Amino acid sequence: TTRSHPICEVVFASALRVLLDRLLKAVAGATQADQSPAAENAARDSRNLIEEATAKEPRAGEGVRLGERIKDWANAIGEAGKPVVQLITSIMPLLPH
């Protein structure tokens, strides 16, 4: 793959981290509009997603599972969740399947 070169790995990890940080902020903003238990779960899932995606050995499929749950919640809350949906849609293909 193109990410097999050490420099590519660093660039990829850095770009992924930027997207994950943006996701965390978007989820925090969306939870202001939806202060339900589902919003608390989405916030927890986003923190777990960051931990999983940046782990030395991420578990295959775990990040995708968390991403799908976050996306489902964001879709359910409507307009406030759109930034979350956009970010998670960009992040999901970058996660180990």
HUDA-V139242 format. One record per residue. N is the residue number from 1. RES is the residue in one letter. OMEGA is omega in whole degrees, 0 to 359 (none if undefined). Layout:
n->N res->RES omega->OMEGA
n->N res->RES omega->OMEGA
This chain:
n->1 res->T omega->180
n->2 res->T omega->181
n->3 res->R omega->182
n->4 res->S omega->177
n->5 res->H omega->183
n->6 res->P omega->179
n->7 res->I omega->178
n->8 res->C omega->178
n->9 res->E omega->181
n->10 res->V omega->179
n->11 res->V omega->179
n->12 res->F omega->181
n->13 res->A omega->180
n->14 res->S omega->179
n->15 res->A omega->178
n->16 res->L omega->181
n->17 res->R omega->177
n->18 res->V omega->179
n->19 res->L omega->180
n->20 res->L omega->177
n->21 res->D omega->178
n->22 res->R omega->178
n->23 res->L omega->180
n->24 res->L omega->178
n->25 res->K omega->179
n->26 res->A omega->177
n->27 res->V omega->178
n->28 res->A omega->178
n->29 res->G omega->181
n->30 res->A omega->179
n->31 res->T omega->175
n->32 res->Q omega->179
n->33 res->A omega->182
n->34 res->D omega->183
n->35 res->Q omega->181
n->36 res->S omega->173
n->37 res->P omega->178
n->38 res->A omega->178
n->39 res->A omega->177
n->40 res->E omega->178
n->41 res->N omega->179
n->42 res->A omega->178
n->43 res->A omega->178
n->44 res->R omega->179
n->45 res->D omega->180
n->46 res->S omega->176
n->47 res->R omega->178
n->48 res->N omega->178
n->49 res->L omega->179
n->50 res->I omega->179
n->51 res->E omega->182
n->52 res->E omega->184
n->53 res->A omega->182
n->54 res->T omega->179
n->55 res->A omega->178
n->56 res->K omega->178
n->57 res->E omega->181
n->58 res->P omega->180
n->59 res->R omega->180
n->60 res->A omega->176
n->61 res->G omega->184
n->62 res->E omega->178
n->63 res->G omega->179
n->64 res->V omega->179
n->65 res->R omega->179
n->66 res->L omega->179
n->67 res->G omega->179
n->68 res->E omega->179
n->69 res->R omega->178
n->70 res->I omega->181
n->71 res->K omega->178
n->72 res->D omega->179
n->73 res->W omega->182
n->74 res->A omega->176
n->75 res->N omega->183
n->76 res->A omega->183
n->77 res->I omega->173
n->78 res->G omega->188
n->79 res->E omega->181
n->80 res->A omega->182
n->81 res->G omega->184
n->82 res->K omega->178
n->83 res->P omega->178
n->84 res->V omega->180
n->85 res->V omega->180
n->86 res->Q omega->181
n->87 res->L omega->183
n->88 res->I omega->177
n->89 res->T omega->177
n->90 res->S omega->185
n->91 res->I omega->188
n->92 res->M omega->180
n->93 res->P omega->181
n->94 res->L omega->182
n->95 res->L omega->177
n->96 res->P omega->180
n->97 res->H omega->none
